Amino acid sequence: MRIACSLGSMLSVNEVLNCAEMISKTHTDTIWVPETWGMENFSMLSAVAGKTSTQKLGSSIINIYSRSPATIAMGAVTVDTISKGRVILGLGTSSLPIVETFHGYSFDKPLQRMKEYVEIIKLISSGKPITYSGEIFNLKNFTLLIKPQRESIPIYIAAINEKMVNLTWDVGDGVIFYLRPKNEMKETIQKMQSERKIDVTCQIITCISENSEEAITRAKKTLAFYVSVGKIYREFLAKNGFEKETSNIFEEFKKTGFSSNYELVTNSMLKELVVAGTPEESKKQLEEFNQTGIDLPILQFNPVGDVRTSFGLLQKTFLDE
């Protein structure tokens, strides 16, 4: 079974590199490195490339508002060269607060923008001279000064709502799902894969401890964070069975922040959205995710206690098999 690991934003630069070195000794398919408002993605992927030799390296995700499509293409080709052809380029729209508040851009035309980014990046990363005319971007006579490692770099798109899911199956090589109830995800995968098969990945909040309650508490805090600050996740989950729960979590967040709103995460939310518990409990939970039809589960590592010890337990549970 293919399995991947995401070394999340809760880790320091050195912790990501230490975990990557541990992963390098396993048969893990892909190491995904996120970009939020901390570590810059391409430099981290380059550093992780130096700690590994066989694992693919995924960006999860590069948002399409903070860099031009040409800059993303150059970054992807550069890291792909450094890693000898191991890059998967994960793209997403991010969210309005991050794009407008943190980067100072207008969060407009996300679908059209994604379509043009994918088209431009594919053209540039082929190494051929390109001229492109779109609704948003117009490029003339662009040619990379370096020869790409390979003819194309796979592009995976982070998709939540239906229109982005449809676009992903039209233009992407893979999809990155996150925080989708299992039944909804299974129905979506069956429907979309019947039209065109792509690589279906799902990033899963993963918290493992010999103390089940400690792992569950950690998972609740992470899930409550995304529900509180991620409007798109909150609205999607509300439409798919968790309207009361997401409302309660968000209202408590507005009153008291993150101090206690995680306590309102219900068992049904945990069952549908995360892997959390002891190693044996977690194995059973991951198997339930695999039954939805995903091709590649991505374990989003959330440390419970000491990072190295916690990651060692995750590695022993899932990555050493």
N, C-alpha and C positions, 0 to 999 in steps of 0.2 A: 504493500500500500504506500502510495506517495504521501509524504507529510512535510509540512513546512513550518517555519517558526518566524514570528515577528518580534524583533527586539525593540520594544516600545519606548515611548518618550519618557517613561518613568525612570529610565536608566541613564547613567552618565556616559560620556564618550568612552571612557576606559572600560566601563561595565559592558557596553555593547561589544567592544573588541574582545574582551575576555570571554564573553559568551560565544561569540563567533568562533573563537579558537577552539572552544569545547565542542561546538557543533561540527567543526571541520573533521573531527574524528568519527563522525557518524555518517549514516546514509541519508541524512536529511536532504530533501529535494531542493529547497530554496530557503535562503535567508532574506526576509523582508525587513527593510529599515524605513521607519516612518519619517515624515517631515511635518512638523506643526509650527511651533515658534521657538524651537530649540536648535537641534543639530541640522546643519545643511546637508541635503540628501546625497548629492553626487560626491562630495568629499568623504562622507561616511562610507558610501558604497566602495569607493576606492580603497579606503583603509581596511574595510572588511575583506576586500579582494585579496589583500596582502596576508590575511590570516587564514585563508581558505584556498582550496585548489579545485574542488569538484562541484560544490554547491552553486546553484544559480543565485543571482543577486537581484532582488526586486525592490523597486521604489514604491513605497506604499503610504502615502501617495505624493507625487509631485502635483501641485495645483496649477491649473492652466491660466492663472491670472498674474502670478508673481514673476513669470519669466516669459519671454517671447518664444514662439514655437521653434525658431532657429536656435535660440540659446539652449532650450531643452534638448533639441536634436544633437547639438555639439556636445553637451554634457553626457548624453547617453552613449554616443559613439566613442567619446574619450574613455569612459569607464568600461565600455565593452572591449576596447582595445587593451586596456590595462589588465582586465580579467580574462582575456583570451576568449571572448564570446560568451559570457555568462549572464549578461544583463537581461532582465525583464523590466520594461518601462511601464510602471503603474501611474496612470493619470487620473485626476479627479477635479471636480469643480471647487472643492473645499466648501466654504460656507460664506454667506454674506458678511457676518461679523469679522471673520479673519481677512477676507479679501478687502473690505472697505475700511475697517478700523485698523488692522495691522499693516496692510500693504498700500492702502490709499487709492485703490482702483475701484471703478464702478462694477458691481456684480451684475453685468447685463449679458443677455443672450447666451446662457450657459450651453444650450444644446448646439447652436450654430458654432459657437466658439470651440467646443469639443470636436465637432466634425472637422473643422478646418485645422485644428492642431494636429489631429491624427493624420490627416491627409498631408500636411506640410512636413511633419516629422518623418513620415514614411518616405517621402520623396527625398528629403535632405539626407537621411541616414543611408539611402541607397548609394550615395556618393556621386550621383549623376548631376549635371547642371540642371537647375530648375527655374522655371518662371511660373508663378502661381497667382491667380486672380480669384479672390473670394469676396464674400460680403463684408468680412471684417479685415482680412489681411491681403495685401498685394506684395509679392516678392518678385524681383527681377534679377535674373542671371546669378543666382546663388549657387556656389559650388564649394564644398568642403575642401580645405587645404590638406587634410589628411585622408588617407585611404581607410574606409571602414573595415573592421575586422571581418564582417560578413555582409551579405546583401541586404538583410533586413533584421531589425530588432523587434521581438514580439512586444506588442502594446496591449496591456490589460487596462480596462476602464472600471473605476469604482462607480457602481450604479445603484441607486436606491429606487427612485420613482420610475413609473412605467416608460416614460418617454426616453429616459437615459438608458434603461434596460434595452429598449428596442434599438436605439442607436448603437449600443455596445455590440449587439448581435449582428448589426449591419457592417460595422467597420473595425471592430476589435478582434484581437487574437485570443483574448480571455476576458473574464469579468472578475471583479473583486466585490463580493458581497460582505455585508457587515450588519449585525443586529437585525436579522430577519427571522421571524418565527418559523419553525421547521416546516409546518404544513404549507405555509405561504411559499417558502423557498422551494419546496418539492414541486408544487404546482407550477411555479414560474420556470424552474429548470426543465421540467417535462415539456412544457409548452414551447419554450424558446429553442431547446435542443432539437425538437422535431423539425424546426425550420432550418437551422444551420448549427452545426456542432462547433463549439469553441471550448477552451479550457475554463472550467467553472471552479473558482476558488472562493472560499469563505473564511474571513478572519474571525476567530472566535476568542473572546476574552477567556483566558485560561489561568486558573489559580489552583495550585496543588500544594497540599500540606498533609502531613500525617495527622494533623488536627483538622478535622473536617470543618468545624465551625470557623476556625481562623481563615481557611480558604474561602468559605462562603462570604464572610464579612468583607474580605478583600474584593471579591467579585462584585458584591453589592455596591461598594464604594465606586468602583470603576464604572459600573453600569449607570449608577445615579449621576455620575459626572457627565456622561454622554447625553443622558436624557435632559439634564439641566441646561447644558450649554449648547447642545446640538438641536436646533429647532427642526431641522429636516428629519433627524432620527425620531424626535419626539412626535412629530406629526405622523410619520410613517407608522410607528408603533401604535399610536392612538387609533389609526384607521384599521389596524390589524390585530385587534383584540385587547389592547391595553390602554384604552382611553382613560379609565378611572385612575389606573396606577400612574401613568405618565403625568396626569394632571396633579395628583397628590404630591408626587416627587418634585415637580416644578414649583408648585405653590409653596412647599416647605423650603425649597431652595431660595425663593425670593424673600422669605422671612428670616431664615437663619443660615443661609449659605450651605456649605457641605457638612456642617457639624453633625446633623442627624437625619438628613433627608434620605440617606441610604437605607435607613431602617424601614422605609416604605416600599422598598423593592420586594416584591412578593415571590413566593416559591414558584408560582407559575411562570413568572418572568425568568427566573434563574433556569428553570427546566427548558425553556424554549430558546434561550439566548446565550448561555455561557457553559463552560466546563469548569466546575469547581468542586473540590472535595479531596478525599484521599486518592492515592494512585488508583486503587481498584474502582472506586466510584467514578473517577475521571475517565478511565478506559471505557466504561459502559456508556457514559455520556457522549464521548466522542463517536462511538459506534452509532449512536442514534443520529448524530449529524451526518455521518457517512451515508446513512440510509436515505437521505434527502436527494442524493444524486450528485453531490459535489465531487469534483475530480481531485481537488487538492485542499484539504483543511489546513488553515494557517493558524497555528497556536500563538495567540498574542500573549506573550509572557508577562504576567503580573507577579512580581516577587512577593512572597509571603515571608517576611523576616529578612534574614541575610540573603543578599542577592545571589552570591555564588552557591550557597547551600541550596537555596530554593531552585535555582536553575539546574543544579545537579540532580535534584529530585525529578524535575520535569524531563530532563534528558534520560534518566534511568527509566522513567515511566513510558515515554513515547519514542524517543529518538534512537535509543540503543537497540531497538528490536530489529 
